Amino acid sequence: MKIVCDGLDLSDAVIKVSKALPSKAINPILEGIKLGTDEDYLTLTATDSELTIENKIKSDIKIEGEAVVPGKFLCELLKKLSNEQIELTTDDQNILNLRYADSFGKIQCYNSSEYPSIERVQYSNSFTITQKNFKDLINSCVFAVSLDDTRPLLKGVKLELGVDTLTGVALDGFRLALSKCPIVTNYPNTNIVVPAKSLKEIANILNDSEDIVTVRIQHNFMMVEIENTKITTRLLSGEFINYRQIIPTTFTTTVIINKNQLENSIEKAMLFSRVDKNNLVKFDINDKLMVISSKSEIGENKDNISISLAGKEISIAFNARYFSDTLRVINDEYIKLNFNSAISPCVITGNEDTTFTNLILPVRIS
């Protein structure tokens, strides 16, 4: 193999695909990034067997070929290079030679014949969505997935395709996050569960533009095409929890509150409560005020926030981190907090925005 490509293009591509490298590889070959030629392009591939990222960059292909290079080392090396042309050459000793400016380097490669073949799925079902909408939807719910290995299905986000809407849902037994956004074209009435790790890496590559991204679904795989990058992930199988039964639809108490004020108060409360195992923050809601308090061996804190209240007064407590995580992904100026009792979940919605719903279970207090 002998190719010439732009150094920054190569560095960007290596950084992108390196997100699919396993943190701990059972098979050492998976620690490598595969380089391969394809007409006028250099294709870079990394996989951990569940998530695969491929990226193509325009290159001058002198001699076709392939190599599997230690991924993390290559990533660190290319970060040090400036915007210059790089010549990549492999020899019969399975060594990758790099020439750039007046410098020269050699990297011992893996045996490319041992690299696992990437399964090529014929995708017949697809939908299109703007990059911004898909990124926002992922970030609005992926934080609420479970980390418990005994419930693997809850380590993913359920994506539901409607006629013109994509819905994402995640829950971990203590909280639930639901987000909706419009799609451009669709293959309706499809439900899949995507591993959270894969969605996080997809969100990292997406930008905030209105550019269209294509999402393809077939059997146990989903592939996202973003310009010259393809991200393929295995899907999780099983019956997802019927989350609609979990979300209350009627409430005895509804509070309209400034989101930033609530978020700032909870962040302050967490400074005091974080030494407590429950990270407890208490809401005392009366006619015109919400009193947010926390207490621990360090000290105590109370904040008063003006609110609009409809319904009964209530006192209720929560794990402060769950509230903080939720508020961090909400952009509305005002939100609604909906309650039924001190032992029933709080349902958070927009004051006028109906595209998101969050649910948090309370902590029982004496």
Contacts in CASP RR format, 6 or more apart in sequence:
PFRMAT RR
TARGET T0000
AUTHOR 0000-0000-0000
METHOD contacts of the structure
MODEL  1
MKIVCDGLDLSDAVIKVSKALPSKAINPILEGIKLGTDEDYLTLTATDSE
LTIENKIKSDIKIEGEAVVPGKFLCELLKKLSNEQIELTTDDQNILNLRY
ADSFGKIQCYNSSEYPSIERVQYSNSFTITQKNFKDLINSCVFAVSLDDT
RPLLKGVKLELGVDTLTGVALDGFRLALSKCPIVTNYPNTNIVVPAKSLK
EIANILNDSEDIVTVRIQHNFMMVEIENTKITTRLLSGEFINYRQIIPTT
FTTTVIINKNQLENSIEKAMLFSRVDKNNLVKFDINDKLMVISSKSEIGE
NKDNISISLAGKEISIAFNARYFSDTLRVINDEYIKLNFNSAISPCVITG
NEDTTFTNLILPVRIS
1 35 0 8 1.000
1 36 0 8 1.000
1 37 0 8 1.000
1 63 0 8 1.000
1 64 0 8 1.000
1 65 0 8 1.000
1 66 0 8 1.000
1 67 0 8 1.000
1 88 0 8 1.000
1 89 0 8 1.000
1 90 0 8 1.000
2 61 0 8 1.000
2 62 0 8 1.000
2 63 0 8 1.000
2 87 0 8 1.000
2 88 0 8 1.000
2 89 0 8 1.000
2 90 0 8 1.000
3 37 0 8 1.000
3 42 0 8 1.000
3 59 0 8 1.000
3 60 0 8 1.000
3 61 0 8 1.000
3 62 0 8 1.000
3 63 0 8 1.000
3 87 0 8 1.000
3 88 0 8 1.000
4 59 0 8 1.000
4 60 0 8 1.000
4 62 0 8 1.000
4 85 0 8 1.000
4 86 0 8 1.000
4 87 0 8 1.000
4 88 0 8 1.000
5 42 0 8 1.000
5 57 0 8 1.000
5 58 0 8 1.000
5 59 0 8 1.000
5 60 0 8 1.000
5 85 0 8 1.000
5 86 0 8 1.000
5 88 0 8 1.000
6 57 0 8 1.000
6 58 0 8 1.000
6 83 0 8 1.000
6 85 0 8 1.000
6 86 0 8 1.000
7 78 0 8 1.000
7 81 0 8 1.000
7 83 0 8 1.000
7 84 0 8 1.000
7 85 0 8 1.000
7 86 0 8 1.000
7 100 0 8 1.000
8 83 0 8 1.000
9 57 0 8 1.000
9 58 0 8 1.000
10 42 0 8 1.000
10 57 0 8 1.000
10 78 0 8 1.000
10 86 0 8 1.000
11 78 0 8 1.000
11 79 0 8 1.000
11 81 0 8 1.000
12 57 0 8 1.000
13 42 0 8 1.000
13 44 0 8 1.000
13 55 0 8 1.000
13 56 0 8 1.000
13 57 0 8 1.000
14 33 0 8 1.000
14 44 0 8 1.000
14 71 0 8 1.000
14 74 0 8 1.000
14 75 0 8 1.000
14 78 0 8 1.000
15 75 0 8 1.000
15 78 0 8 1.000
15 79 0 8 1.000
16 53 0 8 1.000
16 55 0 8 1.000
16 205 0 8 1.000
16 229 0 8 1.000
17 33 0 8 1.000
17 44 0 8 1.000
17 45 0 8 1.000
17 46 0 8 1.000
17 53 0 8 1.000
17 54 0 8 1.000
17 55 0 8 1.000
18 33 0 8 1.000
18 46 0 8 1.000
18 71 0 8 1.000
18 72 0 8 1.000
18 75 0 8 1.000
19 46 0 8 1.000
19 53 0 8 1.000
19 201 0 8 1.000
19 204 0 8 1.000
19 205 0 8 1.000
20 46 0 8 1.000
20 47 0 8 1.000
20 48 0 8 1.000
20 51 0 8 1.000
20 52 0 8 1.000
20 53 0 8 1.000
20 201 0 8 1.000
20 231 0 8 1.000
21 30 0 8 1.000
21 31 0 8 1.000
21 32 0 8 1.000
21 33 0 8 1.000
21 46 0 8 1.000
21 48 0 8 1.000
21 71 0 8 1.000
21 72 0 8 1.000
22 30 0 8 1.000
22 31 0 8 1.000
22 48 0 8 1.000
22 49 0 8 1.000
25 31 0 8 1.000
25 48 0 8 1.000
27 116 0 8 1.000
28 110 0 8 1.000
29 68 0 8 1.000
29 110 0 8 1.000
29 111 0 8 1.000
29 114 0 8 1.000
29 115 0 8 1.000
29 116 0 8 1.000
30 47 0 8 1.000
30 48 0 8 1.000
30 49 0 8 1.000
30 116 0 8 1.000
31 70 0 8 1.000
31 71 0 8 1.000
31 72 0 8 1.000
32 46 0 8 1.000
32 68 0 8 1.000
32 69 0 8 1.000
32 70 0 8 1.000
32 71 0 8 1.000
32 110 0 8 1.000
32 115 0 8 1.000
33 44 0 8 1.000
33 45 0 8 1.000
33 46 0 8 1.000
33 68 0 8 1.000
33 69 0 8 1.000
33 70 0 8 1.000
33 71 0 8 1.000
33 74 0 8 1.000
33 75 0 8 1.000
34 44 0 8 1.000
34 45 0 8 1.000
34 46 0 8 1.000
34 66 0 8 1.000
34 67 0 8 1.000
34 68 0 8 1.000
34 112 0 8 1.000
34 115 0 8 1.000
35 42 0 8 1.000
35 43 0 8 1.000
35 44 0 8 1.000
35 66 0 8 1.000
35 67 0 8 1.000
35 68 0 8 1.000
35 69 0 8 1.000
35 88 0 8 1.000
35 96 0 8 1.000
36 42 0 8 1.000
36 43 0 8 1.000
36 44 0 8 1.000
36 45 0 8 1.000
36 65 0 8 1.000
36 66 0 8 1.000
36 67 0 8 1.000
37 43 0 8 1.000
37 59 0 8 1.000
37 61 0 8 1.000
37 64 0 8 1.000
37 65 0 8 1.000
37 66 0 8 1.000
38 56 0 8 1.000
39 61 0 8 1.000
40 58 0 8 1.000
40 59 0 8 1.000
40 60 0 8 1.000
40 61 0 8 1.000
41 56 0 8 1.000
41 57 0 8 1.000
41 58 0 8 1.000
41 59 0 8 1.000
41 61 0 8 1.000
41 228 0 8 1.000
42 56 0 8 1.000
42 57 0 8 1.000
42 59 0 8 1.000
42 61 0 8 1.000
42 88 0 8 1.000
43 54 0 8 1.000
43 55 0 8 1.000
43 56 0 8 1.000
44 54 0 8 1.000
44 55 0 8 1.000
44 56 0 8 1.000
44 57 0 8 1.000
45 52 0 8 1.000
45 53 0 8 1.000
45 54 0 8 1.000
45 118 0 8 1.000
46 52 0 8 1.000
46 53 0 8 1.000
46 71 0 8 1.000
47 53 0 8 1.000
47 116 0 8 1.000
47 118 0 8 1.000
49 116 0 8 1.000
50 195 0 8 1.000
50 197 0 8 1.000
50 198 0 8 1.000
50 233 0 8 1.000
50 234 0 8 1.000
51 195 0 8 1.000
51 197 0 8 1.000
51 198 0 8 1.000
51 201 0 8 1.000
51 231 0 8 1.000
51 232 0 8 1.000
51 233 0 8 1.000
51 234 0 8 1.000
52 118 0 8 1.000
52 230 0 8 1.000
52 231 0 8 1.000
52 232 0 8 1.000
52 233 0 8 1.000
53 201 0 8 1.000
53 229 0 8 1.000
53 230 0 8 1.000
53 231 0 8 1.000
53 232 0 8 1.000
54 118 0 8 1.000
54 229 0 8 1.000
54 230 0 8 1.000
54 231 0 8 1.000
54 232 0 8 1.000
55 228 0 8 1.000
55 229 0 8 1.000
55 230 0 8 1.000
56 228 0 8 1.000
56 229 0 8 1.000
57 228 0 8 1.000
65 90 0 8 1.000
66 112 0 8 1.000
67 88 0 8 1.000
67 90 0 8 1.000
67 94 0 8 1.000
67 96 0 8 1.000
67 109 0 8 1.000
67 112 0 8 1.000
68 109 0 8 1.000
68 110 0 8 1.000
68 111 0 8 1.000
68 112 0 8 1.000
68 114 0 8 1.000
68 115 0 8 1.000
69 96 0 8 1.000
69 107 0 8 1.000
69 109 0 8 1.000
69 110 0 8 1.000
70 107 0 8 1.000
70 108 0 8 1.000
70 109 0 8 1.000
70 110 0 8 1.000
73 107 0 8 1.000
74 107 0 8 1.000
77 98 0 8 1.000
77 107 0 8 1.000
81 100 0 8 1.000
82 101 0 8 1.000
84 100 0 8 1.000
84 101 0 8 1.000
85 100 0 8 1.000
86 98 0 8 1.000
86 99 0 8 1.000
86 100 0 8 1.000
87 97 0 8 1.000
87 98 0 8 1.000
87 99 0 8 1.000
87 100 0 8 1.000
88 96 0 8 1.000
88 97 0 8 1.000
88 98 0 8 1.000
89 96 0 8 1.000
89 97 0 8 1.000
89 99 0 8 1.000
90 96 0 8 1.000
90 97 0 8 1.000
90 109 0 8 1.000
91 97 0 8 1.000
94 108 0 8 1.000
94 109 0 8 1.000
94 110 0 8 1.000
94 111 0 8 1.000
95 106 0 8 1.000
95 107 0 8 1.000
95 108 0 8 1.000
95 109 0 8 1.000
96 106 0 8 1.000
96 107 0 8 1.000
96 109 0 8 1.000
97 104 0 8 1.000
97 105 0 8 1.000
97 106 0 8 1.000
98 104 0 8 1.000
98 105 0 8 1.000
98 106 0 8 1.000
98 107 0 8 1.000
99 105 0 8 1.000
118 232 0 8 1.000
119 221 0 8 1.000
121 218 0 8 1.000
121 219 0 8 1.000
121 221 0 8 1.000
121 223 0 8 1.000
121 232 0 8 1.000
122 218 0 8 1.000
123 216 0 8 1.000
123 217 0 8 1.000
123 218 0 8 1.000
123 221 0 8 1.000
123 223 0 8 1.000
124 218 0 8 1.000
125 187 0 8 1.000
125 190 0 8 1.000
125 216 0 8 1.000
125 217 0 8 1.000
125 218 0 8 1.000
126 187 0 8 1.000
126 214 0 8 1.000
126 215 0 8 1.000
126 216 0 8 1.000
126 217 0 8 1.000
127 161 0 8 1.000
127 166 0 8 1.000
127 183 0 8 1.000
127 184 0 8 1.000
127 185 0 8 1.000
127 186 0 8 1.000
127 187 0 8 1.000
127 214 0 8 1.000
127 215 0 8 1.000
128 183 0 8 1.000
128 184 0 8 1.000
128 185 0 8 1.000
128 186 0 8 1.000
128 212 0 8 1.000
128 213 0 8 1.000
128 214 0 8 1.000
128 215 0 8 1.000
129 166 0 8 1.000
129 181 0 8 1.000
129 182 0 8 1.000
129 183 0 8 1.000
129 184 0 8 1.000
129 212 0 8 1.000
129 213 0 8 1.000
129 215 0 8 1.000
130 184 0 8 1.000
130 209 0 8 1.000
130 210 0 8 1.000
130 211 0 8 1.000
130 212 0 8 1.000
130 213 0 8 1.000
131 206 0 8 1.000
131 207 0 8 1.000
131 208 0 8 1.000
131 209 0 8 1.000
131 210 0 8 1.000
131 211 0 8 1.000
131 212 0 8 1.000
131 213 0 8 1.000
131 226 0 8 1.000
132 206 0 8 1.000
132 207 0 8 1.000
132 208 0 8 1.000
132 209 0 8 1.000
132 210 0 8 1.000
133 166 0 8 1.000
133 181 0 8 1.000
133 182 0 8 1.000
133 183 0 8 1.000
134 166 0 8 1.000
134 181 0 8 1.000
134 202 0 8 1.000
134 203 0 8 1.000
134 206 0 8 1.000
134 213 0 8 1.000
134 215 0 8 1.000
135 203 0 8 1.000
135 206 0 8 1.000
135 207 0 8 1.000
135 208 0 8 1.000
136 179 0 8 1.000
136 181 0 8 1.000
137 166 0 8 1.000
137 168 0 8 1.000
137 179 0 8 1.000
137 180 0 8 1.000
137 181 0 8 1.000
138 157 0 8 1.000
138 199 0 8 1.000
138 200 0 8 1.000
138 202 0 8 1.000
138 203 0 8 1.000
138 206 0 8 1.000
139 203 0 8 1.000
139 329 0 8 1.000
140 177 0 8 1.000
140 179 0 8 1.000
140 329 0 8 1.000
140 356 0 8 1.000
141 157 0 8 1.000
141 168 0 8 1.000
141 169 0 8 1.000
141 170 0 8 1.000
141 177 0 8 1.000
141 178 0 8 1.000
141 179 0 8 1.000
142 157 0 8 1.000
142 170 0 8 1.000
142 196 0 8 1.000
142 199 0 8 1.000
142 200 0 8 1.000
142 203 0 8 1.000
143 170 0 8 1.000
143 177 0 8 1.000
143 325 0 8 1.000
143 326 0 8 1.000
143 328 0 8 1.000
143 329 0 8 1.000
144 170 0 8 1.000
144 171 0 8 1.000
144 172 0 8 1.000
144 175 0 8 1.000
144 176 0 8 1.000
144 177 0 8 1.000
144 325 0 8 1.000
144 326 0 8 1.000
144 358 0 8 1.000
145 154 0 8 1.000
145 155 0 8 1.000
145 156 0 8 1.000
145 157 0 8 1.000
145 170 0 8 1.000
145 171 0 8 1.000
145 172 0 8 1.000
145 196 0 8 1.000
146 154 0 8 1.000
146 155 0 8 1.000
146 156 0 8 1.000
146 171 0 8 1.000
146 172 0 8 1.000
146 173 0 8 1.000
147 155 0 8 1.000
147 172 0 8 1.000
148 154 0 8 1.000
148 155 0 8 1.000
148 172 0 8 1.000
149 155 0 8 1.000
152 236 0 8 1.000
153 193 0 8 1.000
153 236 0 8 1.000
153 237 0 8 1.000
153 238 0 8 1.000
153 239 0 8 1.000
153 240 0 8 1.000
154 170 0 8 1.000
154 171 0 8 1.000
154 172 0 8 1.000
154 173 0 8 1.000
154 241 0 8 1.000
155 195 0 8 1.000
155 196 0 8 1.000
155 236 0 8 1.000
156 170 0 8 1.000
156 193 0 8 1.000
156 194 0 8 1.000
156 195 0 8 1.000
156 196 0 8 1.000
156 199 0 8 1.000
156 236 0 8 1.000
157 168 0 8 1.000
157 169 0 8 1.000
157 170 0 8 1.000
157 193 0 8 1.000
157 194 0 8 1.000
157 196 0 8 1.000
157 199 0 8 1.000
158 168 0 8 1.000
158 169 0 8 1.000
158 170 0 8 1.000
158 191 0 8 1.000
158 192 0 8 1.000
158 193 0 8 1.000
158 240 0 8 1.000
158 243 0 8 1.000
159 166 0 8 1.000
159 167 0 8 1.000
159 168 0 8 1.000
159 191 0 8 1.000
159 192 0 8 1.000
159 193 0 8 1.000
159 194 0 8 1.000
160 166 0 8 1.000
160 167 0 8 1.000
160 168 0 8 1.000
160 169 0 8 1.000
160 190 0 8 1.000
160 191 0 8 1.000
161 183 0 8 1.000
161 186 0 8 1.000
161 187 0 8 1.000
161 188 0 8 1.000
161 189 0 8 1.000
161 190 0 8 1.000
161 191 0 8 1.000
162 183 0 8 1.000
162 186 0 8 1.000
162 188 0 8 1.000
162 189 0 8 1.000
163 186 0 8 1.000
163 188 0 8 1.000
164 182 0 8 1.000
164 183 0 8 1.000
164 186 0 8 1.000
165 180 0 8 1.000
165 181 0 8 1.000
165 182 0 8 1.000
165 183 0 8 1.000
166 180 0 8 1.000
166 181 0 8 1.000
166 182 0 8 1.000
166 183 0 8 1.000
167 178 0 8 1.000
167 179 0 8 1.000
167 180 0 8 1.000
168 178 0 8 1.000
168 179 0 8 1.000
168 180 0 8 1.000
169 176 0 8 1.000
169 177 0 8 1.000
169 178 0 8 1.000
169 240 0 8 1.000
169 243 0 8 1.000
170 176 0 8 1.000
170 177 0 8 1.000
170 196 0 8 1.000
171 177 0 8 1.000
171 241 0 8 1.000
171 243 0 8 1.000
171 246 0 8 1.000
171 359 0 8 1.000
173 361 0 8 1.000
174 319 0 8 1.000
174 322 0 8 1.000
174 360 0 8 1.000
174 361 0 8 1.000
175 322 0 8 1.000
175 325 0 8 1.000
175 326 0 8 1.000
175 358 0 8 1.000
175 359 0 8 1.000
175 360 0 8 1.000
175 361 0 8 1.000
176 243 0 8 1.000
176 246 0 8 1.000
176 247 0 8 1.000
176 357 0 8 1.000
176 358 0 8 1.000
176 359 0 8 1.000
177 326 0 8 1.000
177 329 0 8 1.000
177 356 0 8 1.000
177 357 0 8 1.000
177 358 0 8 1.000
177 359 0 8 1.000
178 243 0 8 1.000
178 247 0 8 1.000
178 356 0 8 1.000
178 357 0 8 1.000
178 358 0 8 1.000
179 355 0 8 1.000
179 356 0 8 1.000
180 354 0 8 1.000
180 355 0 8 1.000
180 356 0 8 1.000
181 355 0 8 1.000
184 212 0 8 1.000
187 217 0 8 1.000
190 217 0 8 1.000
191 240 0 8 1.000
192 217 0 8 1.000
192 222 0 8 1.000
192 235 0 8 1.000
193 235 0 8 1.000
193 236 0 8 1.000
193 237 0 8 1.000
193 238 0 8 1.000
193 240 0 8 1.000
194 222 0 8 1.000
194 233 0 8 1.000
194 235 0 8 1.000
194 236 0 8 1.000
195 233 0 8 1.000
195 234 0 8 1.000
195 235 0 8 1.000
195 236 0 8 1.000
198 222 0 8 1.000
198 231 0 8 1.000
198 233 0 8 1.000
201 231 0 8 1.000
202 224 0 8 1.000
202 231 0 8 1.000
205 226 0 8 1.000
205 229 0 8 1.000
205 231 0 8 1.000
206 213 0 8 1.000
206 226 0 8 1.000
211 227 0 8 1.000
213 224 0 8 1.000
213 225 0 8 1.000
213 226 0 8 1.000
214 224 0 8 1.000
214 225 0 8 1.000
215 222 0 8 1.000
215 223 0 8 1.000
215 224 0 8 1.000
215 225 0 8 1.000
216 222 0 8 1.000
216 223 0 8 1.000
216 224 0 8 1.000
216 225 0 8 1.000
220 234 0 8 1.000
220 235 0 8 1.000
220 237 0 8 1.000
221 232 0 8 1.000
221 233 0 8 1.000
221 234 0 8 1.000
221 235 0 8 1.000
222 232 0 8 1.000
222 233 0 8 1.000
222 235 0 8 1.000
223 230 0 8 1.000
223 231 0 8 1.000
223 232 0 8 1.000
223 233 0 8 1.000
224 230 0 8 1.000
224 231 0 8 1.000
246 345 0 8 1.000
246 359 0 8 1.000
247 347 0 8 1.000
247 357 0 8 1.000
247 359 0 8 1.000
248 338 0 8 1.000
248 340 0 8 1.000
248 344 0 8 1.000
248 345 0 8 1.000
248 347 0 8 1.000
250 340 0 8 1.000
251 338 0 8 1.000
251 339 0 8 1.000
251 340 0 8 1.000
251 347 0 8 1.000
252 311 0 8 1.000
252 312 0 8 1.000
252 339 0 8 1.000
252 340 0 8 1.000
252 341 0 8 1.000
253 285 0 8 1.000
253 309 0 8 1.000
253 310 0 8 1.000
253 311 0 8 1.000
253 312 0 8 1.000
253 313 0 8 1.000
253 314 0 8 1.000
253 338 0 8 1.000
253 339 0 8 1.000
253 340 0 8 1.000
254 309 0 8 1.000
254 310 0 8 1.000
254 311 0 8 1.000
254 336 0 8 1.000
254 337 0 8 1.000
254 338 0 8 1.000
254 339 0 8 1.000
255 285 0 8 1.000
255 290 0 8 1.000
255 307 0 8 1.000
255 308 0 8 1.000
255 309 0 8 1.000
255 310 0 8 1.000
255 336 0 8 1.000
255 337 0 8 1.000
255 338 0 8 1.000
255 339 0 8 1.000
256 307 0 8 1.000
256 308 0 8 1.000
256 334 0 8 1.000
256 335 0 8 1.000
256 336 0 8 1.000
256 351 0 8 1.000
257 290 0 8 1.000
257 305 0 8 1.000
257 307 0 8 1.000
257 308 0 8 1.000
257 334 0 8 1.000
257 335 0 8 1.000
257 337 0 8 1.000
258 305 0 8 1.000
258 333 0 8 1.000
258 334 0 8 1.000
259 327 0 8 1.000
259 330 0 8 1.000
259 332 0 8 1.000
259 333 0 8 1.000
259 334 0 8 1.000
259 335 0 8 1.000
260 333 0 8 1.000
261 305 0 8 1.000
262 290 0 8 1.000
262 292 0 8 1.000
262 305 0 8 1.000
262 327 0 8 1.000
262 335 0 8 1.000
263 324 0 8 1.000
263 327 0 8 1.000
263 328 0 8 1.000
265 292 0 8 1.000
265 303 0 8 1.000
265 305 0 8 1.000
266 281 0 8 1.000
266 292 0 8 1.000
266 320 0 8 1.000
266 323 0 8 1.000
266 324 0 8 1.000
266 327 0 8 1.000
267 324 0 8 1.000
268 301 0 8 1.000
268 303 0 8 1.000
269 281 0 8 1.000
269 292 0 8 1.000
269 293 0 8 1.000
269 294 0 8 1.000
269 301 0 8 1.000
269 303 0 8 1.000
269 320 0 8 1.000
270 279 0 8 1.000
270 281 0 8 1.000
270 294 0 8 1.000
270 320 0 8 1.000
270 321 0 8 1.000
270 324 0 8 1.000
271 301 0 8 1.000
272 294 0 8 1.000
272 295 0 8 1.000
272 296 0 8 1.000
272 298 0 8 1.000
272 299 0 8 1.000
272 300 0 8 1.000
272 301 0 8 1.000
273 279 0 8 1.000
273 280 0 8 1.000
273 281 0 8 1.000
273 294 0 8 1.000
273 295 0 8 1.000
273 296 0 8 1.000
273 320 0 8 1.000
274 296 0 8 1.000
274 320 0 8 1.000
275 296 0 8 1.000
275 297 0 8 1.000
275 298 0 8 1.000
276 296 0 8 1.000
278 319 0 8 1.000
278 363 0 8 1.000
279 319 0 8 1.000
279 320 0 8 1.000
279 321 0 8 1.000
280 294 0 8 1.000
280 295 0 8 1.000
280 317 0 8 1.000
280 318 0 8 1.000
280 319 0 8 1.000
280 320 0 8 1.000
280 363 0 8 1.000
280 365 0 8 1.000
281 292 0 8 1.000
281 293 0 8 1.000
281 294 0 8 1.000
281 317 0 8 1.000
281 318 0 8 1.000
281 319 0 8 1.000
281 320 0 8 1.000
281 323 0 8 1.000
282 292 0 8 1.000
282 293 0 8 1.000
282 294 0 8 1.000
282 315 0 8 1.000
282 316 0 8 1.000
282 317 0 8 1.000
282 365 0 8 1.000
283 290 0 8 1.000
283 291 0 8 1.000
283 292 0 8 1.000
283 314 0 8 1.000
283 315 0 8 1.000
283 316 0 8 1.000
283 317 0 8 1.000
283 318 0 8 1.000
284 290 0 8 1.000
284 291 0 8 1.000
284 293 0 8 1.000
284 315 0 8 1.000
285 291 0 8 1.000
285 307 0 8 1.000
285 309 0 8 1.000
285 313 0 8 1.000
285 314 0 8 1.000
285 315 0 8 1.000
285 316 0 8 1.000
285 339 0 8 1.000
286 309 0 8 1.000
286 313 0 8 1.000
287 309 0 8 1.000
287 313 0 8 1.000
288 306 0 8 1.000
288 307 0 8 1.000
288 309 0 8 1.000
289 304 0 8 1.000
289 305 0 8 1.000
289 306 0 8 1.000
289 307 0 8 1.000
290 304 0 8 1.000
290 305 0 8 1.000
290 307 0 8 1.000
291 302 0 8 1.000
291 303 0 8 1.000
291 304 0 8 1.000
292 302 0 8 1.000
292 303 0 8 1.000
292 304 0 8 1.000
292 305 0 8 1.000
293 300 0 8 1.000
293 301 0 8 1.000
293 302 0 8 1.000
293 303 0 8 1.000
294 300 0 8 1.000
294 301 0 8 1.000
294 320 0 8 1.000
295 301 0 8 1.000
314 339 0 8 1.000
314 341 0 8 1.000
314 342 0 8 1.000
315 342 0 8 1.000
315 365 0 8 1.000
316 339 0 8 1.000
316 342 0 8 1.000
316 346 0 8 1.000
316 362 0 8 1.000
317 342 0 8 1.000
317 362 0 8 1.000
317 363 0 8 1.000
317 364 0 8 1.000
317 365 0 8 1.000
318 346 0 8 1.000
318 360 0 8 1.000
318 361 0 8 1.000
318 362 0 8 1.000
318 363 0 8 1.000
319 360 0 8 1.000
319 363 0 8 1.000
322 360 0 8 1.000
323 360 0 8 1.000
326 348 0 8 1.000
326 358 0 8 1.000
326 360 0 8 1.000
330 348 0 8 1.000
330 350 0 8 1.000
330 356 0 8 1.000
330 358 0 8 1.000
332 350 0 8 1.000
332 351 0 8 1.000
332 352 0 8 1.000
332 353 0 8 1.000
333 351 0 8 1.000
334 350 0 8 1.000
334 351 0 8 1.000
335 348 0 8 1.000
335 349 0 8 1.000
335 350 0 8 1.000
335 351 0 8 1.000
336 348 0 8 1.000
336 349 0 8 1.000
336 350 0 8 1.000
336 351 0 8 1.000
337 346 0 8 1.000
337 347 0 8 1.000
337 348 0 8 1.000
338 346 0 8 1.000
338 347 0 8 1.000
338 348 0 8 1.000
338 349 0 8 1.000
339 346 0 8 1.000
342 362 0 8 1.000
342 364 0 8 1.000
342 365 0 8 1.000
343 362 0 8 1.000
343 364 0 8 1.000
344 362 0 8 1.000
345 359 0 8 1.000
345 360 0 8 1.000
345 361 0 8 1.000
345 362 0 8 1.000
346 359 0 8 1.000
346 360 0 8 1.000
346 362 0 8 1.000
347 357 0 8 1.000
347 358 0 8 1.000
347 359 0 8 1.000
348 357 0 8 1.000
348 358 0 8 1.000
348 359 0 8 1.000
348 360 0 8 1.000
349 356 0 8 1.000
349 357 0 8 1.000
349 358 0 8 1.000
350 356 0 8 1.000
END
